[in-house]
């Protein structure tokens, strides 16, 4: 059986993925302007991937005889990913995505470490796979940021 730290991190990651889906969806709807189109399209594509991560994490929790968090268990934490007041402020969304990805990357690194310590190779493998996706998202949005910094 795995450790309490592993299940706690799985639940945290699950909640983060659900929150990310909500914020990506909202930002992909509210952003305006020609320069926003590429970012909106990327967010729309990432929604399904992030939702898939949540499904995988939820299934892993179920396999460990744990219940995935529900809405009453949810605590929003992605302050920087909230939709901007100015719907053309694409840079603030890019920065918010980068913050969320950095947080996710750290959570998955912590989960990998905890799963290794708990001798839980299934959770470790899942976290490594999702970590790779999150690092790819970070790379994509770093590219968007560089375009705005020029």
Secondary structure, DSSP 8 states (H G I E B T S, - for coil): ---HHHHHHHHHHHHHHHHHHHHHHHHHHH--SGGGHHHHHHHHHHHHHHHHHHHHHHHHHHHTT-----GGG-----GGGS--SSTT-HHHHHHHHHHHHHHHHHHHHHHHHHHHHTT-HHHHHHHHHHHHHHHHHHHHHHHHHHHHH-
